[in-house]
Amino acid sequence: MLGSIVELLFGVLLSALILLVGVCILGSMFAALRAVSRSSDCEREEAKEIFAFGAEVTELDVRMIETASS
């Protein structure tokens, strides 16, 4: 009787441990994917800012050329 209870508890604890390890692995993967996604979003924003600045400079250059030629 006592032996079967111990075996049952051991089985339940072993199952809980396996489940806990699996959840930790999945959580780590999810956190890593979110970090990579945020990093790429940040890089996209920087690229947009650089492109917008380049467009402003080009527009100013065109204005300067138009005013210099007139």
mmJSON file of the N, C-alpha and C atoms, coordinates in Angstrom:
{"data_MODEL":{"atom_site":{
"group_PDB":["ATOM","ATOM","ATOM","ATOM","ATOM","ATOM","ATOM","ATOM","ATOM","ATOM","ATOM","ATOM","ATOM","ATOM","ATOM","ATOM","ATOM","ATOM","ATOM","ATOM","ATOM","ATOM","ATOM","ATOM","ATOM","ATOM","ATOM","ATOM","ATOM","ATOM","ATOM","ATOM","ATOM","ATOM","ATOM","ATOM","ATOM","ATOM","ATOM","ATOM","ATOM","ATOM","ATOM","ATOM","ATOM","ATOM","ATOM","ATOM","ATOM","ATOM","ATOM","ATOM","ATOM","ATOM","ATOM","ATOM","ATOM","ATOM","ATOM","ATOM","ATOM","ATOM","ATOM","ATOM","ATOM","ATOM","ATOM","ATOM","ATOM","ATOM","ATOM","ATOM","ATOM","ATOM","ATOM","ATOM","ATOM","ATOM","ATOM","ATOM","ATOM","ATOM","ATOM","ATOM","ATOM","ATOM","ATOM","ATOM","ATOM","ATOM","ATOM","ATOM","ATOM","ATOM","ATOM","ATOM","ATOM","ATOM","ATOM","ATOM","ATOM","ATOM","ATOM","ATOM","ATOM","ATOM","ATOM","ATOM","ATOM","ATOM","ATOM","ATOM","ATOM","ATOM","ATOM","ATOM","ATOM","ATOM","ATOM","ATOM","ATOM","ATOM","ATOM","ATOM","ATOM","ATOM","ATOM","ATOM","ATOM","ATOM","ATOM","ATOM","ATOM","ATOM","ATOM","ATOM","ATOM","ATOM","ATOM","ATOM","ATOM","ATOM","ATOM","ATOM","ATOM","ATOM","ATOM","ATOM","ATOM","ATOM","ATOM","ATOM","ATOM","ATOM","ATOM","ATOM","ATOM","ATOM","ATOM","ATOM","ATOM","ATOM","ATOM","ATOM","ATOM","ATOM","ATOM","ATOM","ATOM","ATOM","ATOM","ATOM","ATOM","ATOM","ATOM","ATOM","ATOM","ATOM","ATOM","ATOM","ATOM","ATOM","ATOM","ATOM","ATOM","ATOM","ATOM","ATOM","ATOM","ATOM","ATOM","ATOM","ATOM","ATOM","ATOM","ATOM","ATOM","ATOM","ATOM","ATOM","ATOM","ATOM","ATOM","ATOM","ATOM","ATOM","ATOM","ATOM","ATOM","ATOM"],
"id":[1,2,3,4,5,6,7,8,9,10,11,12,13,14,15,16,17,18,19,20,21,22,23,24,25,26,27,28,29,30,31,32,33,34,35,36,37,38,39,40,41,42,43,44,45,46,47,48,49,50,51,52,53,54,55,56,57,58,59,60,61,62,63,64,65,66,67,68,69,70,71,72,73,74,75,76,77,78,79,80,81,82,83,84,85,86,87,88,89,90,91,92,93,94,95,96,97,98,99,100,101,102,103,104,105,106,107,108,109,110,111,112,113,114,115,116,117,118,119,120,121,122,123,124,125,126,127,128,129,130,131,132,133,134,135,136,137,138,139,140,141,142,143,144,145,146,147,148,149,150,151,152,153,154,155,156,157,158,159,160,161,162,163,164,165,166,167,168,169,170,171,172,173,174,175,176,177,178,179,180,181,182,183,184,185,186,187,188,189,190,191,192,193,194,195,196,197,198,199,200,201,202,203,204,205,206,207,208,209,210],
"type_symbol":["N","C","C","N","C","C","N","C","C","N","C","C","N","C","C","N","C","C","N","C","C","N","C","C","N","C","C","N","C","C","N","C","C","N","C","C","N","C","C","N","C","C","N","C","C","N","C","C","N","C","C","N","C","C","N","C","C","N","C","C","N","C","C","N","C","C","N","C","C","N","C","C","N","C","C","N","C","C","N","C","C","N","C","C","N","C","C","N","C","C","N","C","C","N","C","C","N","C","C","N","C","C","N","C","C","N","C","C","N","C","C","N","C","C","N","C","C","N","C","C","N","C","C","N","C","C","N","C","C","N","C","C","N","C","C","N","C","C","N","C","C","N","C","C","N","C","C","N","C","C","N","C","C","N","C","C","N","C","C","N","C","C","N","C","C","N","C","C","N","C","C","N","C","C","N","C","C","N","C","C","N","C","C","N","C","C","N","C","C","N","C","C","N","C","C","N","C","C","N","C","C","N","C","C","N","C","C","N","C","C"],
"label_atom_id":["N","CA","C","N","CA","C","N","CA","C","N","CA","C","N","CA","C","N","CA","C","N","CA","C","N","CA","C","N","CA","C","N","CA","C","N","CA","C","N","CA","C","N","CA","C","N","CA","C","N","CA","C","N","CA","C","N","CA","C","N","CA","C","N","CA","C","N","CA","C","N","CA","C","N","CA","C","N","CA","C","N","CA","C","N","CA","C","N","CA","C","N","CA","C","N","CA","C","N","CA","C","N","CA","C","N","CA","C","N","CA","C","N","CA","C","N","CA","C","N","CA","C","N","CA","C","N","CA","C","N","CA","C","N","CA","C","N","CA","C","N","CA","C","N","CA","C","N","CA","C","N","CA","C","N","CA","C","N","CA","C","N","CA","C","N","CA","C","N","CA","C","N","CA","C","N","CA","C","N","CA","C","N","CA","C","N","CA","C","N","CA","C","N","CA","C","N","CA","C","N","CA","C","N","CA","C","N","CA","C","N","CA","C","N","CA","C","N","CA","C","N","CA","C","N","CA","C","N","CA","C","N","CA","C","N","CA","C","N","CA","C","N","CA","C"],
"label_alt_id":[null,null,null,null,null,null,null,null,null,null,null,null,null,null,null,null,null,null,null,null,null,null,null,null,null,null,null,null,null,null,null,null,null,null,null,null,null,null,null,null,null,null,null,null,null,null,null,null,null,null,null,null,null,null,null,null,null,null,null,null,null,null,null,null,null,null,null,null,null,null,null,null,null,null,null,null,null,null,null,null,null,null,null,null,null,null,null,null,null,null,null,null,null,null,null,null,null,null,null,null,null,null,null,null,null,null,null,null,null,null,null,null,null,null,null,null,null,null,null,null,null,null,null,null,null,null,null,null,null,null,null,null,null,null,null,null,null,null,null,null,null,null,null,null,null,null,null,null,null,null,null,null,null,null,null,null,null,null,null,null,null,null,null,null,null,null,null,null,null,null,null,null,null,null,null,null,null,null,null,null,null,null,null,null,null,null,null,null,null,null,null,null,null,null,null,null,null,null,null,null,null,null,null,null,null,null,null,null,null,null],
"label_comp_id":["MET","MET","MET","LEU","LEU","LEU","GLY","GLY","GLY","SER","SER","SER","ILE","ILE","ILE","VAL","VAL","VAL","GLU","GLU","GLU","LEU","LEU","LEU","LEU","LEU","LEU","PHE","PHE","PHE","GLY","GLY","GLY","VAL","VAL","VAL","LEU","LEU","LEU","LEU","LEU","LEU","SER","SER","SER","ALA","ALA","ALA","LEU","LEU","LEU","ILE","ILE","ILE","LEU","LEU","LEU","LEU","LEU","LEU","VAL","VAL","VAL","GLY","GLY","GLY","VAL","VAL","VAL","CYS","CYS","CYS","ILE","ILE","ILE","LEU","LEU","LEU","GLY","GLY","GLY","SER","SER","SER","MET","MET","MET","PHE","PHE","PHE","ALA","ALA","ALA","ALA","ALA","ALA","LEU","LEU","LEU","ARG","ARG","ARG","ALA","ALA","ALA","VAL","VAL","VAL","SER","SER","SER","ARG","ARG","ARG","SER","SER","SER","SER","SER","SER","ASP","ASP","ASP","CYS","CYS","CYS","GLU","GLU","GLU","ARG","ARG","ARG","GLU","GLU","GLU","GLU","GLU","GLU","ALA","ALA","ALA","LYS","LYS","LYS","GLU","GLU","GLU","ILE","ILE","ILE","PHE","PHE","PHE","ALA","ALA","ALA","PHE","PHE","PHE","GLY","GLY","GLY","ALA","ALA","ALA","GLU","GLU","GLU","VAL","VAL","VAL","THR","THR","THR","GLU","GLU","GLU","LEU","LEU","LEU","ASP","ASP","ASP","VAL","VAL","VAL","ARG","ARG","ARG","MET","MET","MET","ILE","ILE","ILE","GLU","GLU","GLU","THR","THR","THR","ALA","ALA","ALA","SER","SER","SER","SER","SER","SER"],
"label_asym_id":["A","A","A","A","A","A","A","A","A","A","A","A","A","A","A","A","A","A","A","A","A","A","A","A","A","A","A","A","A","A","A","A","A","A","A","A","A","A","A","A","A","A","A","A","A","A","A","A","A","A","A","A","A","A","A","A","A","A","A","A","A","A","A","A","A","A","A","A","A","A","A","A","A","A","A","A","A","A","A","A","A","A","A","A","A","A","A","A","A","A","A","A","A","A","A","A","A","A","A","A","A","A","A","A","A","A","A","A","A","A","A","A","A","A","A","A","A","A","A","A","A","A","A","A","A","A","A","A","A","A","A","A","A","A","A","A","A","A","A","A","A","A","A","A","A","A","A","A","A","A","A","A","A","A","A","A","A","A","A","A","A","A","A","A","A","A","A","A","A","A","A","A","A","A","A","A","A","A","A","A","A","A","A","A","A","A","A","A","A","A","A","A","A","A","A","A","A","A","A","A","A","A","A","A","A","A","A","A","A","A"],
"label_entity_id":["1","1","1","1","1","1","1","1","1","1","1","1","1","1","1","1","1","1","1","1","1","1","1","1","1","1","1","1","1","1","1","1","1","1","1","1","1","1","1","1","1","1","1","1","1","1","1","1","1","1","1","1","1","1","1","1","1","1","1","1","1","1","1","1","1","1","1","1","1","1","1","1","1","1","1","1","1","1","1","1","1","1","1","1","1","1","1","1","1","1","1","1","1","1","1","1","1","1","1","1","1","1","1","1","1","1","1","1","1","1","1","1","1","1","1","1","1","1","1","1","1","1","1","1","1","1","1","1","1","1","1","1","1","1","1","1","1","1","1","1","1","1","1","1","1","1","1","1","1","1","1","1","1","1","1","1","1","1","1","1","1","1","1","1","1","1","1","1","1","1","1","1","1","1","1","1","1","1","1","1","1","1","1","1","1","1","1","1","1","1","1","1","1","1","1","1","1","1","1","1","1","1","1","1","1","1","1","1","1","1"],
"label_seq_id":[1,1,1,2,2,2,3,3,3,4,4,4,5,5,5,6,6,6,7,7,7,8,8,8,9,9,9,10,10,10,11,11,11,12,12,12,13,13,13,14,14,14,15,15,15,16,16,16,17,17,17,18,18,18,19,19,19,20,20,20,21,21,21,22,22,22,23,23,23,24,24,24,25,25,25,26,26,26,27,27,27,28,28,28,29,29,29,30,30,30,31,31,31,32,32,32,33,33,33,34,34,34,35,35,35,36,36,36,37,37,37,38,38,38,39,39,39,40,40,40,41,41,41,42,42,42,43,43,43,44,44,44,45,45,45,46,46,46,47,47,47,48,48,48,49,49,49,50,50,50,51,51,51,52,52,52,53,53,53,54,54,54,55,55,55,56,56,56,57,57,57,58,58,58,59,59,59,60,60,60,61,61,61,62,62,62,63,63,63,64,64,64,65,65,65,66,66,66,67,67,67,68,68,68,69,69,69,70,70,70],
"pdbx_PDB_ins_code":[null,null,null,null,null,null,null,null,null,null,null,null,null,null,null,null,null,null,null,null,null,null,null,null,null,null,null,null,null,null,null,null,null,null,null,null,null,null,null,null,null,null,null,null,null,null,null,null,null,null,null,null,null,null,null,null,null,null,null,null,null,null,null,null,null,null,null,null,null,null,null,null,null,null,null,null,null,null,null,null,null,null,null,null,null,null,null,null,null,null,null,null,null,null,null,null,null,null,null,null,null,null,null,null,null,null,null,null,null,null,null,null,null,null,null,null,null,null,null,null,null,null,null,null,null,null,null,null,null,null,null,null,null,null,null,null,null,null,null,null,null,null,null,null,null,null,null,null,null,null,null,null,null,null,null,null,null,null,null,null,null,null,null,null,null,null,null,null,null,null,null,null,null,null,null,null,null,null,null,null,null,null,null,null,null,null,null,null,null,null,null,null,null,null,null,null,null,null,null,null,null,null,null,null,null,null,null,null,null,null],
"Cartn_x":[0.829,0.0,0.879,1.813,2.702,3.595,4.026,4.878,4.171,2.897,2.154,1.916,1.726,1.549,2.844,3.976,5.273,5.513,5.192,5.351,4.45,3.225,2.294,2.833,3.296,3.85,5.089,5.934,7.132,6.748,5.746,5.269,4.697,3.916,3.325,4.416,5.371,6.454,7.336,7.597,8.392,7.663,6.373,5.581,5.578,5.438,5.447,6.798,7.871,9.214,9.42,8.991,9.104,8.277,7.086,6.227,6.858,7.441,8.093,9.274,10.075,11.222,10.727,9.695,9.143,8.616,7.92,7.392,8.533,9.587,10.74,11.419,11.562,12.174,11.311,10.01,9.119,9.091,9.111,9.137,10.402,11.525,12.789,12.78,12.243,12.165,11.258,10.137,9.203,9.846,10.567,11.239,12.319,13.05,14.092,13.482,12.385,11.723,11.176,10.642,10.161,11.308,12.45,13.612,14.115,14.154,14.59,13.591,12.314,11.291,11.409,11.633,11.798,13.048,14.094,15.342,15.145,14.464,14.249,13.294,12.32,11.43,12.215,13.157,13.987,14.85,15.405,16.219,15.383,14.139,13.26,12.986,12.741,12.481,13.702,14.896,16.114,16.27,15.97,16.066,15.053,13.858,12.857,13.323,13.925,14.412,15.54,16.44,17.545,17.004,16.036,15.454,14.732,13.979,13.256,14.242,15.341,16.357,16.968,17.254,17.807,16.845,15.556,14.552,14.489,14.616,14.602,15.825,16.977,18.193,18.083,17.571,17.406,16.476,15.401,14.448,15.12,15.917,16.635,17.651,18.338,19.303,18.611,17.458,16.717,16.317,15.865,15.482,16.692,17.836,19.034,19.451,19.339,19.709,18.748,17.443,16.453,16.687,16.986,17.198,18.516,19.53,20.829,20.759,19.931,19.883,18.98,18.135,17.256,17.852],
"Cartn_y":[-1.189,0.0,1.26,1.322,2.476,2.568,1.419,1.386,1.93,1.591,2.084,3.589,4.099,5.548,6.275,5.716,6.322,6.312,5.208,5.128,6.133,6.284,7.242,8.669,9.026,10.355,10.602,9.577,9.705,9.949,9.242,9.425,10.816,11.293,12.626,13.689,13.573,14.547,14.524,13.348,13.234,13.875,13.646,14.256,15.781,16.271,17.717,18.315,17.617,18.1,18.174,17.159,17.15,18.287,18.488,19.567,20.934,21.096,22.351,22.655,21.653,21.846,22.223,21.568,21.889,23.308,23.736,25.102,26.113,25.824,26.727,26.849,25.748,25.778,26.576,26.348,27.088,28.576,28.881,30.287,30.987,30.3,30.885,31.129,30.194,30.365,31.544,31.655,32.748,34.096,34.168,35.418,35.785,34.792,35.065,35.56,34.973,35.421,36.837,37.166,38.529,39.517,39.146,40.038,40.277,39.236,39.386,40.251,40.056,40.84,42.309,42.613,44.006,44.615,43.834,44.337,44.691,43.835,44.111,45.286,45.459,46.616,47.898,47.851,49.021,49.353,48.347,48.574,49.149,48.696,49.235,50.716,51.076,52.47,53.337,52.824,53.579,53.768,52.737,52.839,53.851,53.872,54.848,56.266,56.464,57.791,58.232,57.317,57.644,57.992,57.209,57.459,58.806,59.098,60.373,61.532,61.396,62.453,62.635,61.539,61.613,62.292,62.025,62.654,64.153,64.558,65.984,66.681,66.044,66.634,66.782,65.77,65.822,66.957,67.126,68.198,69.56,69.715,70.966,71.216,70.168,70.311,70.791,70.251,70.642,72.113,72.542,73.945,74.863,74.444,75.269,75.384,74.283,74.294,75.194,75.126,75.941,77.426,77.774,79.177,79.681,78.822,79.243,79.468,78.68,78.831,79.985,80.478,81.571,82.931],
"Cartn_z":[0.0,0.0,0.0,0.939,1.034,-0.206,-0.694,-1.885,-3.114,-3.252,-4.411,-4.318,-3.104,-2.915,-3.275,-2.861,-3.168,-4.674,-5.328,-6.777,-7.488,-6.992,-7.571,-7.421,-6.235,-5.995,-6.855,-6.972,-7.805,-9.258,-9.737,-11.112,-11.335,-10.375,-10.496,-10.468,-9.553,-9.467,-10.71,-11.233,-12.452,-13.636,-13.729,-14.796,-14.662,-13.427,-13.197,-13.558,-13.249,-13.572,-15.085,-15.792,-17.253,-17.853,-17.349,-17.828,-17.55,-16.375,-16.011,-16.928,-17.215,-18.112,-19.513,-19.978,-21.295,-21.367,-20.331,-20.304,-20.265,-19.527,-19.471,-20.841,-21.532,-22.864,-23.829,-23.829,-24.72,-24.366,-23.077,-22.653,-23.103,-23.022,-23.465,-24.969,-25.715,-27.172,-27.521,-26.851,-27.092,-26.772,-25.642,-25.268,-26.28,-26.767,-27.763,-29.066,-29.497,-30.725,-30.587,-29.414,-29.189,-29.224,-28.645,-28.633,-30.055,-30.863,-32.246,-33.015,-32.775,-33.448,-33.079,-31.812,-31.379,-31.988,-32.071,-32.65,-34.113,-34.856,-36.28,-36.457,-35.536,-35.6,-35.391,-34.464,-34.179,-35.394,-36.032,-37.22,-38.355,-38.467,-39.503,-39.26,-37.988,-37.657,-37.958,-37.64,-37.938,-39.444,-40.205,-41.666,-42.196,-41.635,-42.059,-41.759,-40.569,-40.206,-41.14,-41.457,-42.359,-43.741,-44.225,-45.54,-45.553,-44.469,-44.404,-44.391,-43.649,-43.623,-45.003,-45.69,-47.045,-47.991,-47.853,-48.71,-48.44,-47.172,-46.833,-47.429,-47.316,-47.86,-49.368,-50.039,-51.496,-51.881,-51.144,-51.428,-51.237,-50.202,-49.976,-51.088,-51.542,-52.632,-53.901,-54.206,-55.401,-55.3,-54.118,-53.933,-54.128,-53.587,-53.721,-55.195,-55.92,-57.35,-58.117,-57.801,-58.496,-58.207,-56.972,-56.638,-57.191,-57.285,-57.806,-59.311,-60.009,-61.458,-61.875,-60.999,-61.427,-61.167],
"occupancy":[1.0,1.0,1.0,1.0,1.0,1.0,1.0,1.0,1.0,1.0,1.0,1.0,1.0,1.0,1.0,1.0,1.0,1.0,1.0,1.0,1.0,1.0,1.0,1.0,1.0,1.0,1.0,1.0,1.0,1.0,1.0,1.0,1.0,1.0,1.0,1.0,1.0,1.0,1.0,1.0,1.0,1.0,1.0,1.0,1.0,1.0,1.0,1.0,1.0,1.0,1.0,1.0,1.0,1.0,1.0,1.0,1.0,1.0,1.0,1.0,1.0,1.0,1.0,1.0,1.0,1.0,1.0,1.0,1.0,1.0,1.0,1.0,1.0,1.0,1.0,1.0,1.0,1.0,1.0,1.0,1.0,1.0,1.0,1.0,1.0,1.0,1.0,1.0,1.0,1.0,1.0,1.0,1.0,1.0,1.0,1.0,1.0,1.0,1.0,1.0,1.0,1.0,1.0,1.0,1.0,1.0,1.0,1.0,1.0,1.0,1.0,1.0,1.0,1.0,1.0,1.0,1.0,1.0,1.0,1.0,1.0,1.0,1.0,1.0,1.0,1.0,1.0,1.0,1.0,1.0,1.0,1.0,1.0,1.0,1.0,1.0,1.0,1.0,1.0,1.0,1.0,1.0,1.0,1.0,1.0,1.0,1.0,1.0,1.0,1.0,1.0,1.0,1.0,1.0,1.0,1.0,1.0,1.0,1.0,1.0,1.0,1.0,1.0,1.0,1.0,1.0,1.0,1.0,1.0,1.0,1.0,1.0,1.0,1.0,1.0,1.0,1.0,1.0,1.0,1.0,1.0,1.0,1.0,1.0,1.0,1.0,1.0,1.0,1.0,1.0,1.0,1.0,1.0,1.0,1.0,1.0,1.0,1.0,1.0,1.0,1.0,1.0,1.0,1.0,1.0,1.0,1.0,1.0,1.0,1.0],
"B_iso_or_equiv":[0.0,0.0,0.0,0.0,0.0,0.0,0.0,0.0,0.0,0.0,0.0,0.0,0.0,0.0,0.0,0.0,0.0,0.0,0.0,0.0,0.0,0.0,0.0,0.0,0.0,0.0,0.0,0.0,0.0,0.0,0.0,0.0,0.0,0.0,0.0,0.0,0.0,0.0,0.0,0.0,0.0,0.0,0.0,0.0,0.0,0.0,0.0,0.0,0.0,0.0,0.0,0.0,0.0,0.0,0.0,0.0,0.0,0.0,0.0,0.0,0.0,0.0,0.0,0.0,0.0,0.0,0.0,0.0,0.0,0.0,0.0,0.0,0.0,0.0,0.0,0.0,0.0,0.0,0.0,0.0,0.0,0.0,0.0,0.0,0.0,0.0,0.0,0.0,0.0,0.0,0.0,0.0,0.0,0.0,0.0,0.0,0.0,0.0,0.0,0.0,0.0,0.0,0.0,0.0,0.0,0.0,0.0,0.0,0.0,0.0,0.0,0.0,0.0,0.0,0.0,0.0,0.0,0.0,0.0,0.0,0.0,0.0,0.0,0.0,0.0,0.0,0.0,0.0,0.0,0.0,0.0,0.0,0.0,0.0,0.0,0.0,0.0,0.0,0.0,0.0,0.0,0.0,0.0,0.0,0.0,0.0,0.0,0.0,0.0,0.0,0.0,0.0,0.0,0.0,0.0,0.0,0.0,0.0,0.0,0.0,0.0,0.0,0.0,0.0,0.0,0.0,0.0,0.0,0.0,0.0,0.0,0.0,0.0,0.0,0.0,0.0,0.0,0.0,0.0,0.0,0.0,0.0,0.0,0.0,0.0,0.0,0.0,0.0,0.0,0.0,0.0,0.0,0.0,0.0,0.0,0.0,0.0,0.0,0.0,0.0,0.0,0.0,0.0,0.0,0.0,0.0,0.0,0.0,0.0,0.0],
"pdbx_formal_charge":[null,null,null,null,null,null,null,null,null,null,null,null,null,null,null,null,null,null,null,null,null,null,null,null,null,null,null,null,null,null,null,null,null,null,null,null,null,null,null,null,null,null,null,null,null,null,null,null,null,null,null,null,null,null,null,null,null,null,null,null,null,null,null,null,null,null,null,null,null,null,null,null,null,null,null,null,null,null,null,null,null,null,null,null,null,null,null,null,null,null,null,null,null,null,null,null,null,null,null,null,null,null,null,null,null,null,null,null,null,null,null,null,null,null,null,null,null,null,null,null,null,null,null,null,null,null,null,null,null,null,null,null,null,null,null,null,null,null,null,null,null,null,null,null,null,null,null,null,null,null,null,null,null,null,null,null,null,null,null,null,null,null,null,null,null,null,null,null,null,null,null,null,null,null,null,null,null,null,null,null,null,null,null,null,null,null,null,null,null,null,null,null,null,null,null,null,null,null,null,null,null,null,null,null,null,null,null,null,null,null],
"auth_seq_id":[1,1,1,2,2,2,3,3,3,4,4,4,5,5,5,6,6,6,7,7,7,8,8,8,9,9,9,10,10,10,11,11,11,12,12,12,13,13,13,14,14,14,15,15,15,16,16,16,17,17,17,18,18,18,19,19,19,20,20,20,21,21,21,22,22,22,23,23,23,24,24,24,25,25,25,26,26,26,27,27,27,28,28,28,29,29,29,30,30,30,31,31,31,32,32,32,33,33,33,34,34,34,35,35,35,36,36,36,37,37,37,38,38,38,39,39,39,40,40,40,41,41,41,42,42,42,43,43,43,44,44,44,45,45,45,46,46,46,47,47,47,48,48,48,49,49,49,50,50,50,51,51,51,52,52,52,53,53,53,54,54,54,55,55,55,56,56,56,57,57,57,58,58,58,59,59,59,60,60,60,61,61,61,62,62,62,63,63,63,64,64,64,65,65,65,66,66,66,67,67,67,68,68,68,69,69,69,70,70,70],
"auth_comp_id":["MET","MET","MET","LEU","LEU","LEU","GLY","GLY","GLY","SER","SER","SER","ILE","ILE","ILE","VAL","VAL","VAL","GLU","GLU","GLU","LEU","LEU","LEU","LEU","LEU","LEU","PHE","PHE","PHE","GLY","GLY","GLY","VAL","VAL","VAL","LEU","LEU","LEU","LEU","LEU","LEU","SER","SER","SER","ALA","ALA","ALA","LEU","LEU","LEU","ILE","ILE","ILE","LEU","LEU","LEU","LEU","LEU","LEU","VAL","VAL","VAL","GLY","GLY","GLY","VAL","VAL","VAL","CYS","CYS","CYS","ILE","ILE","ILE","LEU","LEU","LEU","GLY","GLY","GLY","SER","SER","SER","MET","MET","MET","PHE","PHE","PHE","ALA","ALA","ALA","ALA","ALA","ALA","LEU","LEU","LEU","ARG","ARG","ARG","ALA","ALA","ALA","VAL","VAL","VAL","SER","SER","SER","ARG","ARG","ARG","SER","SER","SER","SER","SER","SER","ASP","ASP","ASP","CYS","CYS","CYS","GLU","GLU","GLU","ARG","ARG","ARG","GLU","GLU","GLU","GLU","GLU","GLU","ALA","ALA","ALA","LYS","LYS","LYS","GLU","GLU","GLU","ILE","ILE","ILE","PHE","PHE","PHE","ALA","ALA","ALA","PHE","PHE","PHE","GLY","GLY","GLY","ALA","ALA","ALA","GLU","GLU","GLU","VAL","VAL","VAL","THR","THR","THR","GLU","GLU","GLU","LEU","LEU","LEU","ASP","ASP","ASP","VAL","VAL","VAL","ARG","ARG","ARG","MET","MET","MET","ILE","ILE","ILE","GLU","GLU","GLU","THR","THR","THR","ALA","ALA","ALA","SER","SER","SER","SER","SER","SER"],
"auth_asym_id":["A","A","A","A","A","A","A","A","A","A","A","A","A","A","A","A","A","A","A","A","A","A","A","A","A","A","A","A","A","A","A","A","A","A","A","A","A","A","A","A","A","A","A","A","A","A","A","A","A","A","A","A","A","A","A","A","A","A","A","A","A","A","A","A","A","A","A","A","A","A","A","A","A","A","A","A","A","A","A","A","A","A","A","A","A","A","A","A","A","A","A","A","A","A","A","A","A","A","A","A","A","A","A","A","A","A","A","A","A","A","A","A","A","A","A","A","A","A","A","A","A","A","A","A","A","A","A","A","A","A","A","A","A","A","A","A","A","A","A","A","A","A","A","A","A","A","A","A","A","A","A","A","A","A","A","A","A","A","A","A","A","A","A","A","A","A","A","A","A","A","A","A","A","A","A","A","A","A","A","A","A","A","A","A","A","A","A","A","A","A","A","A","A","A","A","A","A","A","A","A","A","A","A","A","A","A","A","A","A","A"],
"auth_atom_id":["N","CA","C","N","CA","C","N","CA","C","N","CA","C","N","CA","C","N","CA","C","N","CA","C","N","CA","C","N","CA","C","N","CA","C","N","CA","C","N","CA","C","N","CA","C","N","CA","C","N","CA","C","N","CA","C","N","CA","C","N","CA","C","N","CA","C","N","CA","C","N","CA","C","N","CA","C","N","CA","C","N","CA","C","N","CA","C","N","CA","C","N","CA","C","N","CA","C","N","CA","C","N","CA","C","N","CA","C","N","CA","C","N","CA","C","N","CA","C","N","CA","C","N","CA","C","N","CA","C","N","CA","C","N","CA","C","N","CA","C","N","CA","C","N","CA","C","N","CA","C","N","CA","C","N","CA","C","N","CA","C","N","CA","C","N","CA","C","N","CA","C","N","CA","C","N","CA","C","N","CA","C","N","CA","C","N","CA","C","N","CA","C","N","CA","C","N","CA","C","N","CA","C","N","CA","C","N","CA","C","N","CA","C","N","CA","C","N","CA","C","N","CA","C","N","CA","C","N","CA","C","N","CA","C","N","CA","C","N","CA","C","N","CA","C"],
"pdbx_PDB_model_num":[1,1,1,1,1,1,1,1,1,1,1,1,1,1,1,1,1,1,1,1,1,1,1,1,1,1,1,1,1,1,1,1,1,1,1,1,1,1,1,1,1,1,1,1,1,1,1,1,1,1,1,1,1,1,1,1,1,1,1,1,1,1,1,1,1,1,1,1,1,1,1,1,1,1,1,1,1,1,1,1,1,1,1,1,1,1,1,1,1,1,1,1,1,1,1,1,1,1,1,1,1,1,1,1,1,1,1,1,1,1,1,1,1,1,1,1,1,1,1,1,1,1,1,1,1,1,1,1,1,1,1,1,1,1,1,1,1,1,1,1,1,1,1,1,1,1,1,1,1,1,1,1,1,1,1,1,1,1,1,1,1,1,1,1,1,1,1,1,1,1,1,1,1,1,1,1,1,1,1,1,1,1,1,1,1,1,1,1,1,1,1,1,1,1,1,1,1,1,1,1,1,1,1,1,1,1,1,1,1,1]
}}}
